[in-house]
Amino acid sequence: MQAYQLVGWQQPPELREVPVPDPGPGQVLVKVGGAGACHSDLHIMEAPAPPPGFTSPPFTLGHENAGWVERLGPGVTGFVPGDPVIVYGSWGCGVCANCRESRENYCQTLGGQGPGLGGGHDGGMAEYLLVPAARYLIPLGTLDPRQAAPLSDAGLTSYRAVKRSLHLLGPGSTAVVIGVGGLGQMTIQILRALSAATTVVAVDTDPGKLETARHMGADEALLSGEETITRIKDMTGQQGAQLVLDMVGVAPTLRMAAQVARMLGHLTIVGLGGAALPVNFSSPPHECSVASPYWGSLTELMEVITLAQRGKIKMLVEHFPLERANAAYELLHDGKIQGRAVVIPQV
């Protein structure tokens, strides 16, 4: 089969011929319908050396995966070939306390590193994906795997980032989403679905993405700048927002996030821009909690799928055949993907 593999650090990935995996006991072979292209993949491609916990290339990219069950390994029950499934992407040991609570994203043994993330497991930018345990598969029902694939990360990460702060939201509350690409657009929809009374403010440098954010349910869509900070402060009686979600994570967005957050609020860093948040006695505001969630739990992905099945959230996707995966990543790098690029290995 063909697979889109990273062959070396700071080298462009290549389309290579690799064997089709054979599922062993407890494993499942999935015929990949779609694999989302994520900004974290770009960080992996551009890394000068193996990040902590990474194995050496070659390995197949792609950690946002959905498709159809192809073959079951010995002992697997609960699925039959042809079932449409989404693959939970953060694979843990399955036996530590966090994994037993379905929080494999915070595995205490393996760190919750999934397929295509350099942790020794090939990802889904290939015709088939070997999944080590059936517990990582969630039925999709009537959802199309080629559309649903990004829900496993873009949907789940956004959902977790909002859900952990729901106790701060409600009538009269404000949530600010900085950066409204694929994750930001999903975050806006999740805020609308989970806390309809919250005022949602979208911030970006791209007018086109702001227009999309309005269609997704944002109450305000503001071009990034000093006047944006003033506008948010005015909207909130100079108090700031209860929840600020930085989907970018670069120095300018983090500075803005600290300026528009409020006392006792939450500042949540989702983007992998790699900048540091300036912190002193007065900034962020007093007792404003700062967190950087990583993916979400298995049960939370089930909740995301339920929202999608009920039409509450929908990822805006652009499809690319496997041989055009490089083009998808180039567009992603240049900020020219409006929602999420999804690679379709088998057209």
LUMSEMI-284611 format. One record per residue (C-alpha): residue in one letter; residue number from 0; x, y, z. Coordinates in Angstrom, 1 decimal. Each point is the difference from the previous one (the first is absolute). Layout:
+------+------+--------+--------+--------+
| mike | rofi |     px |     py |     pz |
+------+------+--------+--------+--------+
|    A |  NUM |      X |      Y |      Z |
...
+------+------+--------+--------+--------+
REM end
This chain:
+------+------+--------+--------+--------+
| mike | rofi |     px |     py |     pz |
+------+------+--------+--------+--------+
|    M |    0 |    0.0 |    0.0 |    0.0 |
|    Q |    1 |    1.0 |    3.7 |   -0.3 |
|    A |    2 |    0.8 |    2.0 |    3.1 |
|    Y |    3 |    1.0 |    3.7 |    0.4 |
|    Q |    4 |    3.1 |   -0.3 |    2.2 |
|    L |    5 |    2.4 |    2.3 |    1.8 |
|    V |    6 |    3.5 |   -1.3 |   -1.1 |
|    G |    7 |    2.2 |    2.4 |    1.8 |
|    W |    8 |    0.0 |    3.1 |    2.3 |
|    Q |    9 |   -0.5 |    3.2 |   -2.0 |
|    Q |   10 |   -0.5 |   -2.0 |   -3.2 |
|    P |   11 |   -3.3 |    0.0 |   -2.0 |
|    P |   12 |   -2.1 |   -3.1 |    0.5 |
|    E |   13 |   -0.1 |   -2.6 |   -2.8 |
|    L |   14 |   -2.7 |   -2.3 |   -1.4 |
|    R |   15 |    1.5 |   -3.5 |    0.5 |
|    E |   16 |   -1.1 |   -3.6 |   -0.6 |
|    V |   17 |   -0.3 |   -1.9 |    3.3 |
|    P |   18 |   -1.6 |   -3.4 |    0.9 |
|    V |   19 |   -3.6 |   -0.2 |    1.2 |
|    P |   20 |    0.1 |   -0.7 |    3.7 |
|    D |   21 |   -1.5 |   -3.3 |    1.2 |
|    P |   22 |   -2.1 |    0.4 |    3.2 |
|    G |   23 |    1.2 |   -2.1 |    3.0 |
|    P |   24 |   -1.9 |   -0.9 |    3.1 |
|    G |   25 |   -2.2 |    2.8 |    1.2 |
|    Q |   26 |    0.9 |    2.2 |   -3.0 |
|    V |   27 |   -2.2 |    1.4 |   -2.8 |
|    L |   28 |    0.9 |    0.9 |   -3.6 |
|    V |   29 |   -1.9 |    3.1 |   -1.1 |
|    K |   30 |   -0.4 |    1.0 |   -3.7 |
|    V |   31 |    0.7 |    3.7 |    0.2 |
|    G |   32 |   -2.7 |    2.3 |   -1.3 |
|    G |   33 |    1.5 |    3.3 |    1.0 |
|    A |   34 |    3.1 |    1.3 |    1.9 |
|    G |   35 |    0.0 |    3.6 |    1.2 |
|    A |   36 |    3.1 |    2.2 |   -0.7 |
|    C |   37 |    0.8 |    1.8 |    3.3 |
|    H |   38 |    2.4 |    2.8 |    1.0 |
|    S |   39 |    1.7 |   -2.3 |    2.4 |
|    D |   40 |    1.1 |   -2.0 |   -3.1 |
|    L |   41 |    1.8 |    3.1 |   -1.3 |
|    H |   42 |    1.8 |    0.3 |    3.4 |
|    I |   43 |    1.2 |   -3.6 |   -0.4 |
|    M |   44 |    1.1 |    0.5 |   -3.6 |
|    E |   45 |    1.9 |    3.2 |    1.0 |
|    A |   46 |    1.7 |   -1.5 |    3.1 |
|    P |   47 |    3.8 |    0.1 |   -0.3 |
|    A |   48 |    0.3 |   -3.2 |    2.1 |
|    P |   49 |   -2.3 |   -2.5 |    1.6 |
|    P |   50 |   -2.3 |    1.6 |    2.6 |
|    P |   51 |   -0.1 |   -1.7 |    3.4 |
|    G |   52 |   -1.5 |   -3.5 |   -0.2 |
|    F |   53 |    0.2 |   -0.2 |   -3.8 |
|    T |   54 |    1.4 |   -2.9 |   -2.0 |
|    S |   55 |    2.2 |    0.5 |   -3.0 |
|    P |   56 |   -1.6 |    0.3 |   -3.5 |
|    P |   57 |   -1.4 |   -1.5 |   -2.2 |
|    F |   58 |   -3.5 |    0.0 |    1.4 |
|    T |   59 |   -3.4 |    0.7 |   -1.5 |
|    L |   60 |   -1.6 |    3.4 |    0.9 |
|    G |   61 |   -3.7 |    0.5 |    0.8 |
|    H |   62 |   -1.6 |    0.0 |    3.5 |
|    E |   63 |   -3.5 |    1.1 |   -0.9 |
|    N |   64 |   -1.5 |   -3.1 |   -1.5 |
|    A |   65 |   -3.3 |   -1.6 |   -0.9 |
|    G |   66 |   -1.0 |   -2.8 |   -2.4 |
|    W |   67 |   -1.5 |   -3.5 |   -0.1 |
|    V |   68 |    0.9 |   -3.1 |    1.9 |
|    E |   69 |    1.9 |   -2.3 |   -2.4 |
|    R |   70 |    1.2 |   -2.9 |    2.0 |
|    L |   71 |   -0.2 |   -1.1 |    3.7 |
|    G |   72 |    2.9 |   -1.6 |    1.8 |
|    P |   73 |   -0.7 |   -3.1 |    2.2 |
|    G |   74 |   -2.1 |    0.7 |    3.0 |
|    V |   75 |   -1.5 |    3.3 |   -1.2 |
|    T |   76 |   -3.8 |    0.3 |    0.5 |
|    G |   77 |   -2.5 |    2.8 |   -0.4 |
|    F |   78 |    0.8 |    0.9 |   -3.6 |
|    V |   79 |   -0.4 |   -1.6 |   -3.4 |
|    P |   80 |    1.7 |    0.8 |   -3.3 |
|    G |   81 |   -1.5 |    3.0 |   -1.7 |
|    D |   82 |   -0.9 |    1.8 |    3.2 |
|    P |   83 |    0.7 |    3.8 |   -0.3 |
|    V |   84 |    2.2 |    1.1 |    2.9 |
|    I |   85 |    2.0 |    2.9 |    1.2 |
|    V |   86 |    3.4 |   -0.7 |    1.7 |
|    Y |   87 |    0.7 |    1.5 |    3.4 |
|    G |   88 |    3.5 |    1.4 |   -0.6 |
|    S |   89 |    1.7 |    0.1 |    3.4 |
|    W |   90 |    1.2 |   -3.5 |    0.8 |
|    G |   91 |    1.0 |   -0.8 |    3.6 |
|    C |   92 |    1.0 |   -3.1 |    1.9 |
|    G |   93 |   -3.6 |   -0.8 |    1.0 |
|    V |   94 |    0.9 |   -1.0 |    3.6 |
|    C |   95 |    1.1 |    3.2 |    1.8 |
|    A |   96 |   -2.5 |    2.0 |    2.1 |
|    N |   97 |   -0.6 |    2.6 |   -2.7 |
|    C |   98 |   -0.5 |   -2.6 |   -2.7 |
|    R |   99 |   -2.4 |   -1.9 |    2.2 |
|    E |  100 |   -2.1 |    3.3 |    0.2 |
|    S |  101 |    0.1 |    0.2 |   -3.9 |
|    R |  102 |    2.5 |    2.8 |    0.1 |
|    E |  103 |    2.6 |   -1.7 |   -2.1 |
|    N |  104 |    1.1 |    3.4 |   -1.2 |
|    Y |  105 |    1.6 |    0.4 |    3.4 |
|    C |  106 |    1.4 |   -3.5 |    0.2 |
|    Q |  107 |    2.5 |   -0.2 |    2.8 |
|    T |  108 |    2.2 |   -2.6 |   -1.8 |
|    L |  109 |    0.0 |    0.9 |   -3.7 |
|    G |  110 |   -1.0 |    3.6 |    0.0 |
|    G |  111 |   -3.1 |   -0.6 |   -2.2 |
|    Q |  112 |    1.9 |    0.2 |   -3.3 |
|    G |  113 |   -2.0 |   -1.4 |   -2.9 |
|    P |  114 |    0.3 |   -1.0 |   -3.6 |
|    G |  115 |    2.1 |    2.2 |   -2.3 |
|    L |  116 |    1.5 |    1.9 |    3.0 |
|    G |  117 |    3.4 |   -1.7 |    0.0 |
|    G |  118 |   -0.7 |   -2.2 |    2.9 |
|    G |  119 |    0.6 |   -3.3 |   -1.8 |
|    H |  120 |   -3.5 |   -0.3 |   -1.7 |
|    D |  121 |   -0.6 |    0.7 |   -3.7 |
|    G |  122 |   -2.8 |    2.5 |   -0.7 |
|    G |  123 |   -2.9 |    0.0 |   -2.3 |
|    M |  124 |    1.3 |    1.8 |   -3.1 |
|    A |  125 |    0.1 |   -3.4 |   -1.7 |
|    E |  126 |   -2.6 |   -2.4 |   -1.4 |
|    Y |  127 |   -0.2 |   -1.9 |    3.2 |
|    L |  128 |    0.7 |    0.7 |    3.7 |
|    L |  129 |    0.8 |   -2.6 |    2.6 |
|    V |  130 |   -1.8 |    0.8 |    3.3 |
|    P |  131 |    1.5 |   -1.7 |    3.1 |
|    A |  132 |   -3.3 |   -0.5 |    1.9 |
|    A |  133 |   -3.7 |    0.1 |   -0.9 |
|    R |  134 |   -0.6 |    2.4 |    2.9 |
|    Y |  135 |    1.4 |    2.8 |   -2.2 |
|    L |  136 |   -2.8 |   -0.4 |   -2.5 |
|    I |  137 |   -3.3 |    1.9 |    0.3 |
|    P |  138 |   -2.9 |   -0.8 |   -2.3 |
|    L |  139 |   -0.9 |    2.9 |   -2.3 |
|    G |  140 |   -3.5 |   -1.1 |   -0.9 |
|    T |  141 |   -1.2 |    2.0 |   -3.0 |
|    L |  142 |    3.0 |    2.4 |    0.0 |
|    D |  143 |    2.3 |   -0.2 |   -3.0 |
|    P |  144 |    3.6 |   -0.8 |    1.1 |
|    R |  145 |    1.4 |    2.3 |   -2.7 |
|    Q |  146 |   -1.8 |    2.9 |    1.7 |
|    A |  147 |    0.3 |   -1.2 |    3.6 |
|    A |  148 |    3.7 |   -0.7 |    0.3 |
|    P |  149 |    1.0 |    3.5 |    1.4 |
|    L |  150 |   -2.5 |   -0.5 |    2.9 |
|    S |  151 |    2.6 |   -2.4 |    1.5 |
|    D |  152 |    2.4 |    2.9 |    0.7 |
|    A |  153 |   -1.3 |    3.4 |   -1.1 |
|    G |  154 |   -3.4 |   -0.9 |    1.4 |
|    L |  155 |    1.2 |   -1.7 |    3.1 |
|    T |  156 |    2.7 |    2.5 |    0.9 |
|    S |  157 |   -2.5 |    2.9 |   -0.4 |
|    Y |  158 |   -2.6 |   -1.9 |    2.0 |
|    R |  159 |    2.3 |   -0.6 |    2.9 |
|    A |  160 |    1.2 |    3.6 |    0.0 |
|    V |  161 |   -3.6 |    1.2 |    0.4 |
|    K |  162 |   -1.4 |   -2.7 |    2.3 |
|    R |  163 |    2.6 |    0.5 |    2.7 |
|    S |  164 |   -1.2 |    3.6 |    0.4 |
|    L |  165 |   -3.8 |   -0.4 |   -0.3 |
|    H |  166 |   -0.5 |    0.9 |    3.6 |
|    L |  167 |    1.1 |    3.6 |   -0.8 |
|    L |  168 |   -2.4 |    0.4 |   -2.9 |
|    G |  169 |   -3.7 |    0.8 |   -0.3 |
|    P |  170 |   -2.2 |    3.1 |   -0.4 |
|    G |  171 |    2.1 |    3.1 |    0.1 |
|    S |  172 |    3.3 |   -1.8 |   -0.6 |
|    T |  173 |    2.5 |    0.6 |   -2.8 |
|    A |  174 |    2.3 |   -2.4 |   -1.8 |
|    V |  175 |    2.8 |    1.2 |   -2.3 |
|    V |  176 |    1.4 |   -2.3 |   -2.7 |
|    I |  177 |    3.3 |    1.3 |   -1.3 |
|    G |  178 |    0.8 |   -1.6 |   -3.4 |
|    V |  179 |   -3.0 |   -1.4 |   -1.9 |
|    G |  180 |    1.5 |   -2.5 |   -2.4 |
|    G |  181 |   -1.1 |   -3.6 |    0.3 |
|    L |  182 |    0.2 |   -0.3 |    3.8 |
|    G |  183 |   -1.4 |    3.4 |    0.6 |
|    Q |  184 |   -3.0 |   -0.6 |   -2.2 |
|    M |  185 |   -0.7 |   -3.2 |    1.8 |
|    T |  186 |    0.4 |    1.7 |    3.4 |
|    I |  187 |   -2.6 |    2.6 |   -1.0 |
|    Q |  188 |   -2.5 |   -2.7 |   -0.9 |
|    I |  189 |    0.7 |   -1.8 |    3.3 |
|    L |  190 |   -0.5 |    3.1 |    2.0 |
|    R |  191 |   -3.3 |    0.6 |   -1.7 |
|    A |  192 |   -1.1 |   -3.7 |    0.6 |
|    L |  193 |    1.1 |   -0.1 |    3.7 |
|    S |  194 |   -0.7 |    3.5 |    1.2 |
|    A |  195 |   -2.4 |    1.7 |   -2.4 |
|    A |  196 |   -0.3 |    3.1 |    2.2 |
|    T |  197 |    3.7 |    0.9 |   -0.1 |
|    T |  198 |    1.1 |    2.8 |   -2.2 |
|    V |  199 |    2.6 |   -1.4 |   -2.3 |
|    V |  200 |    2.7 |    2.3 |   -1.4 |
|    A |  201 |    2.2 |   -1.1 |   -2.9 |
|    V |  202 |    3.4 |    1.6 |   -0.7 |
|    D |  203 |    2.2 |   -0.5 |   -3.0 |
|    T |  204 |    2.2 |    1.8 |   -2.5 |
|    D |  205 |   -1.8 |   -1.5 |   -3.0 |
|    P |  206 |   -3.4 |    1.7 |   -1.0 |
|    G |  207 |   -1.0 |   -3.2 |   -1.8 |
|    K |  208 |    0.4 |   -2.1 |    3.0 |
|    L |  209 |   -1.9 |    2.5 |    2.1 |
|    E |  210 |   -2.9 |   -0.1 |   -2.5 |
|    T |  211 |    0.0 |   -3.8 |    0.4 |
|    A |  212 |    0.0 |    0.4 |    3.8 |
|    R |  213 |   -3.2 |    2.1 |   -0.2 |
|    H |  214 |   -1.6 |   -2.8 |   -2.0 |
|    M |  215 |    1.1 |   -2.4 |    2.7 |
|    G |  216 |   -1.8 |    2.0 |    2.7 |
|    A |  217 |    2.4 |    2.7 |    1.3 |
|    D |  218 |   -1.8 |    3.0 |    1.3 |
|    E |  219 |    2.9 |    2.3 |   -0.7 |
|    A |  220 |    2.8 |   -0.4 |   -2.6 |
|    L |  221 |    3.0 |    2.3 |    0.5 |
|    L |  222 |    3.2 |    0.7 |   -1.9 |
|    S |  223 |    2.9 |   -0.5 |    2.4 |
|    G |  224 |    1.5 |    3.3 |    1.3 |
|    E |  225 |    0.1 |    2.4 |    2.9 |
|    E |  226 |   -3.5 |    1.1 |   -0.8 |
|    T |  227 |   -1.2 |   -3.6 |    0.5 |
|    I |  228 |    1.2 |    0.1 |    3.6 |
|    T |  229 |   -1.9 |    3.2 |    0.6 |
|    R |  230 |   -3.1 |   -1.4 |   -1.6 |
|    I |  231 |    0.0 |   -3.1 |    2.1 |
|    K |  232 |    0.6 |    2.0 |    3.2 |
|    D |  233 |   -2.9 |    2.3 |   -0.9 |
|    M |  234 |   -2.3 |   -3.0 |   -0.7 |
|    T |  235 |    0.8 |   -1.5 |    3.4 |
|    G |  236 |   -0.2 |    3.2 |    2.1 |
|    Q |  237 |    3.8 |    0.2 |    0.2 |
|    Q |  238 |    0.1 |   -3.4 |    1.8 |
|    G |  239 |    1.2 |   -2.2 |   -2.9 |
|    A |  240 |   -1.3 |   -3.4 |   -1.1 |
|    Q |  241 |   -0.7 |   -3.0 |    2.2 |
|    L |  242 |    1.7 |   -2.3 |   -2.5 |
|    V |  243 |    2.7 |    0.8 |   -2.5 |
|    L |  244 |    1.2 |   -2.7 |   -2.4 |
|    D |  245 |    3.2 |    0.6 |   -1.9 |
|    M |  246 |    0.0 |   -2.3 |   -2.9 |
|    V |  247 |    3.3 |    1.3 |   -1.4 |
|    G |  248 |    2.4 |    0.3 |    2.9 |
|    V |  249 |    2.5 |    2.6 |   -1.4 |
|    A |  250 |    1.2 |    3.0 |    1.9 |
|    P |  251 |   -2.5 |    2.6 |   -1.3 |
|    T |  252 |   -3.0 |   -2.3 |    0.6 |
|    L |  253 |    1.1 |   -0.9 |    3.5 |
|    R |  254 |    0.5 |    3.6 |    0.9 |
|    M |  255 |   -3.5 |    0.8 |   -1.2 |
|    A |  256 |   -1.4 |   -3.0 |    1.9 |
|    A |  257 |    1.5 |    1.3 |    3.2 |
|    Q |  258 |   -1.4 |    3.5 |   -0.6 |
|    V |  259 |   -3.6 |   -1.1 |   -0.7 |
|    A |  260 |   -0.3 |   -2.7 |    2.7 |
|    R |  261 |   -1.7 |    0.9 |    3.3 |
|    M |  262 |    0.7 |   -0.7 |    3.7 |
|    L |  263 |   -0.9 |   -3.5 |    0.9 |
|    G |  264 |   -0.4 |   -0.9 |   -3.6 |
|    H |  265 |    1.7 |   -2.6 |   -2.2 |
|    L |  266 |    2.7 |    0.6 |   -2.6 |
|    T |  267 |    0.3 |   -3.2 |   -2.1 |
|    I |  268 |    2.9 |   -0.5 |   -2.3 |
|    V |  269 |   -0.9 |   -2.4 |   -2.8 |
|    G |  270 |    2.3 |    1.1 |   -2.9 |
|    L |  271 |    3.5 |   -1.4 |   -0.4 |
|    G |  272 |    1.7 |    3.3 |   -1.0 |
|    G |  273 |    2.6 |   -0.6 |    2.7 |
|    A |  274 |    0.1 |    3.4 |    1.6 |
|    A |  275 |    0.1 |    0.7 |    3.7 |
|    L |  276 |   -2.8 |    1.8 |    1.9 |
|    P |  277 |    1.3 |    3.1 |    1.8 |
|    V |  278 |   -0.8 |   -0.5 |    3.7 |
|    N |  279 |    0.4 |    2.5 |    2.8 |
|    F |  280 |   -2.0 |    1.0 |    3.1 |
|    S |  281 |   -2.6 |    1.9 |   -2.1 |
|    S |  282 |   -0.1 |   -1.9 |   -3.2 |
|    P |  283 |   -1.9 |   -2.2 |   -0.6 |
|    P |  284 |   -2.6 |    1.5 |    2.3 |
|    H |  285 |   -0.1 |   -1.3 |    3.6 |
|    E |  286 |   -0.9 |   -3.6 |    0.4 |
|    C |  287 |   -0.5 |   -0.4 |   -3.8 |
|    S |  288 |    0.8 |   -3.7 |   -0.5 |
|    V |  289 |    2.2 |   -0.9 |   -3.0 |
|    A |  290 |   -0.1 |   -3.5 |   -1.5 |
|    S |  291 |    1.1 |   -1.8 |   -3.1 |
|    P |  292 |   -2.3 |   -3.0 |   -0.6 |
|    Y |  293 |    1.2 |   -2.9 |   -2.2 |
|    W |  294 |   -2.6 |   -1.8 |   -2.1 |
|    G |  295 |   -2.9 |   -1.3 |    2.1 |
|    S |  296 |   -1.2 |   -3.2 |    1.5 |
|    L |  297 |   -1.6 |   -3.0 |   -1.8 |
|    T |  298 |   -3.4 |    0.7 |    1.5 |
|    E |  299 |    0.3 |    3.6 |   -1.1 |
|    L |  300 |    0.6 |   -1.1 |   -3.5 |
|    M |  301 |   -3.2 |   -2.0 |    0.3 |
|    E |  302 |   -1.8 |    3.2 |    1.0 |
|    V |  303 |    1.5 |    1.9 |   -3.0 |
|    I |  304 |   -1.3 |   -2.7 |   -2.3 |
|    T |  305 |   -3.4 |    0.3 |    1.5 |
|    L |  306 |    0.0 |    3.8 |   -0.6 |
|    A |  307 |    1.0 |   -0.6 |   -3.6 |
|    Q |  308 |   -2.7 |   -2.7 |   -0.5 |
|    R |  309 |   -2.6 |    2.5 |    1.3 |
|    G |  310 |    1.2 |    2.7 |   -2.4 |
|    K |  311 |    1.3 |    2.3 |    2.7 |
|    I |  312 |    3.5 |    0.1 |   -1.3 |
|    K |  313 |    1.5 |   -0.5 |   -3.5 |
|    M |  314 |    3.6 |    0.3 |   -1.1 |
|    L |  315 |    0.6 |    2.0 |   -3.2 |
|    V |  316 |    2.3 |   -2.2 |   -2.0 |
|    E |  317 |    2.0 |    0.1 |   -3.2 |
|    H |  318 |    0.9 |   -3.4 |   -1.5 |
|    F |  319 |    3.4 |   -0.9 |   -1.6 |
|    P |  320 |    1.0 |   -3.4 |   -1.5 |
|    L |  321 |    3.0 |   -1.7 |    1.6 |
|    E |  322 |    2.3 |    1.0 |   -2.8 |
|    R |  323 |   -0.8 |    3.7 |    0.7 |
|    A |  324 |    0.7 |   -0.2 |    3.7 |
|    N |  325 |    3.0 |    2.3 |   -0.4 |
|    A |  326 |   -2.2 |    2.6 |   -1.6 |
|    A |  327 |   -2.4 |   -0.2 |    2.9 |
|    Y |  328 |    2.7 |    0.7 |    2.5 |
|    E |  329 |    1.4 |    2.9 |   -2.1 |
|    L |  330 |   -3.4 |    1.6 |    0.0 |
|    L |  331 |   -0.3 |   -0.6 |    3.7 |
|    H |  332 |    3.4 |    1.5 |    0.7 |
|    D |  333 |   -1.0 |    3.1 |   -2.0 |
|    G |  334 |   -3.3 |    0.4 |    1.8 |
|    K |  335 |   -2.1 |   -0.7 |   -3.1 |
|    I |  336 |   -2.2 |   -2.8 |    1.4 |
|    Q |  337 |   -3.3 |    1.4 |    1.2 |
|    G |  338 |   -0.9 |   -3.0 |    2.2 |
|    R |  339 |    1.9 |   -3.3 |    0.0 |
|    A |  340 |    1.9 |   -1.7 |   -2.8 |
|    V |  341 |   -0.9 |   -3.7 |   -0.1 |
|    V |  342 |    2.1 |   -2.5 |   -2.0 |
|    I |  343 |   -2.0 |   -2.7 |   -1.7 |
|    P |  344 |    2.3 |   -3.0 |   -0.5 |
|    Q |  345 |   -2.5 |   -2.0 |   -2.1 |
|    V |  346 |   -2.1 |    2.0 |   -2.4 |
+------+------+--------+--------+--------+
REM end
